[in-house]
Each structure stands twice: as structure tokens, then as C-alpha cells.
């Protein structure tokens, strides 16, 4: 088990994890500040948190209601 963890190519995975975390934080902050979304805010919260990398991207593409 420990050998499998050691053999993971962290140099390739770490940037993706950092990008995922940053996208999630920015999407959650935006969700809290924005007044109107397409759909309920609680649903976008679940999508952003559960669907990891694609949830925040989906929120920015389709969830924000443009004024």
C-alpha cells in the first residue's frame, strides 16, 4: 500500500489538485456574492463541491445569470 502511494507521479497530479482547489474556492466565493443564478443556489453549491474539477467550470459557464 505504501509503495503504491510512493509510486504516484505527484509532479503531474499536484498541479491538477491545486487548480481544482483554486477553482472550487473562487466558484464558492462567487456563488456567495452573486444575487441571481440559473437554478437554486444550494444545487450549485452541491455541484461545485461534489463534481470536483468540472463542477466549478459548469457553474461559471451555465450557472451565473448575467445581468
Phi and psi restraints in degrees (value plus and minus 20) as a CYANA .aco file:
   2 UNK   PHI     -85.2   -45.2
   2 UNK   PSI     -55.9   -15.9
   3 UNK   PHI     -84.8   -44.8
   3 UNK   PSI     -56.6   -16.6
   4 UNK   PHI     -84.8   -44.8
   4 UNK   PSI     -58.0   -18.0
   5 UNK   PHI     -89.3   -49.3
   5 UNK   PSI     -58.4   -18.4
   6 UNK   PHI     -87.3   -47.3
   6 UNK   PSI     -54.1   -14.1
   7 UNK   PHI     -98.6   -58.6
   7 UNK   PSI     -25.5    14.5
   8 UNK   PHI     -87.7   -47.7
   8 UNK   PSI     112.8   152.8
   9 UNK   PHI     -97.1   -57.1
   9 UNK   PSI      62.8   102.8
  10 UNK   PHI     -82.7   -42.7
  10 UNK   PSI     -46.8    -6.8
  11 UNK   PHI     -85.3   -45.3
  11 UNK   PSI     -46.3    -6.3
  12 UNK   PHI    -111.2   -71.2
  12 UNK   PSI     -52.9   -12.9
  13 UNK   PHI    -104.5   -64.5
  13 UNK   PSI     -55.2   -15.2
  14 UNK   PHI     -78.3   -38.3
  14 UNK   PSI     -64.9   -24.9
  15 UNK   PHI     -81.6   -41.6
  15 UNK   PSI     -56.9   -16.9
  16 UNK   PHI     -85.6   -45.6
  16 UNK   PSI     -61.0   -21.0
  17 UNK   PHI     -85.1   -45.1
  17 UNK   PSI     -59.6   -19.6
  18 UNK   PHI     -86.1   -46.1
  18 UNK   PSI     -64.6   -24.6
  19 UNK   PHI     -82.1   -42.1
  19 UNK   PSI     -62.7   -22.7
  20 UNK   PHI     -80.1   -40.1
  20 UNK   PSI     -65.4   -25.4
  21 UNK   PHI     -84.4   -44.4
  21 UNK   PSI     -64.4   -24.4
  22 UNK   PHI     -83.7   -43.7
  22 UNK   PSI     -64.8   -24.8
  23 UNK   PHI     -79.9   -39.9
  23 UNK   PSI     -62.1   -22.1
  24 UNK   PHI     -84.1   -44.1
  24 UNK   PSI     -65.4   -25.4
  25 UNK   PHI     -84.0   -44.0
  25 UNK   PSI     -64.9   -24.9
  26 UNK   PHI     -84.2   -44.2
  26 UNK   PSI     -61.9   -21.9
  27 UNK   PHI     -84.9   -44.9
  27 UNK   PSI     -61.0   -21.0
  28 UNK   PHI     -86.8   -46.8
  28 UNK   PSI     -60.9   -20.9
  29 UNK   PHI     -83.7   -43.7
  29 UNK   PSI     -63.6   -23.6
  30 UNK   PHI     -83.3   -43.3
  30 UNK   PSI     -60.4   -20.4
  31 UNK   PHI     -81.9   -41.9
  31 UNK   PSI     -57.9   -17.9
  32 UNK   PHI     -90.6   -50.6
  32 UNK   PSI     -53.1   -13.1
  33 UNK   PHI    -105.3   -65.3
  33 UNK   PSI     -49.8    -9.8
  34 UNK   PHI     -95.9   -55.9
  34 UNK   PSI     126.1   166.1
  35 UNK   PHI    -108.0   -68.0
  35 UNK   PSI     -56.4   -16.4
  36 UNK   PHI    -149.2  -109.2
  36 UNK   PSI     116.6   156.6
  37 UNK   PHI    -148.4  -108.4
  37 UNK   PSI     144.8   184.8
  38 UNK   PHI    -105.9   -65.9
  38 UNK   PSI      78.3   118.3
  39 UNK   PHI      85.4   125.4
  39 UNK   PSI     150.9   190.9
  40 UNK   PHI     -89.7   -49.7
  40 UNK   PSI     125.0   165.0
  41 UNK   PHI     -83.9   -43.9
  41 UNK   PSI     -55.7   -15.7
  42 UNK   PHI     -84.1   -44.1
  42 UNK   PSI     -54.0   -14.0
  43 UNK   PHI     -88.7   -48.7
  43 UNK   PSI     -60.9   -20.9
  44 UNK   PHI     -86.3   -46.3
  44 UNK   PSI     -54.4   -14.4
  45 UNK   PHI     -80.1   -40.1
  45 UNK   PSI     -66.2   -26.2
  46 UNK   PHI     -83.7   -43.7
  46 UNK   PSI     -63.7   -23.7
  47 UNK   PHI     -82.6   -42.6
  47 UNK   PSI     -64.3   -24.3
  48 UNK   PHI     -82.8   -42.8
  48 UNK   PSI     -63.3   -23.3
  49 UNK   PHI     -99.1   -59.1
  49 UNK   PSI     -60.6   -20.6
  50 UNK   PHI    -102.6   -62.6
  50 UNK   PSI     -57.7   -17.7
  51 UNK   PHI    -110.7   -70.7
  51 UNK   PSI       2.8    42.8
  52 UNK   PHI      19.5    59.5
  52 UNK   PSI    -127.2   -87.2
  53 UNK   PHI     -91.9   -51.9
  53 UNK   PSI     -58.2   -18.2
  54 UNK   PHI    -105.3   -65.3
  54 UNK   PSI     -38.8     1.2
  55 UNK   PHI     -83.1   -43.1
  55 UNK   PSI     -72.8   -32.8
  56 UNK   PHI     -82.3   -42.3
  56 UNK   PSI     -56.2   -16.2
  57 UNK   PHI     -84.8   -44.8
  57 UNK   PSI     -63.2   -23.2
  58 UNK   PHI     -82.7   -42.7
  58 UNK   PSI     -58.8   -18.8
  59 UNK   PHI     -82.0   -42.0
  59 UNK   PSI     -66.9   -26.9
  60 UNK   PHI     -88.6   -48.6
  60 UNK   PSI     -50.6   -10.6
  61 UNK   PHI    -100.4   -60.4
  61 UNK   PSI     -67.5   -27.5
  62 UNK   PHI    -139.1   -99.1
  62 UNK   PSI     -31.8     8.2
  63 UNK   PHI    -110.0   -70.0
  63 UNK   PSI     -48.9    -8.9
  64 UNK   PHI     -98.4   -58.4
  64 UNK   PSI     111.6   151.6
  65 UNK   PHI    -113.0   -73.0
  65 UNK   PSI      99.0   139.0
  66 UNK   PHI     -97.9   -57.9
  66 UNK   PSI     115.8   155.8
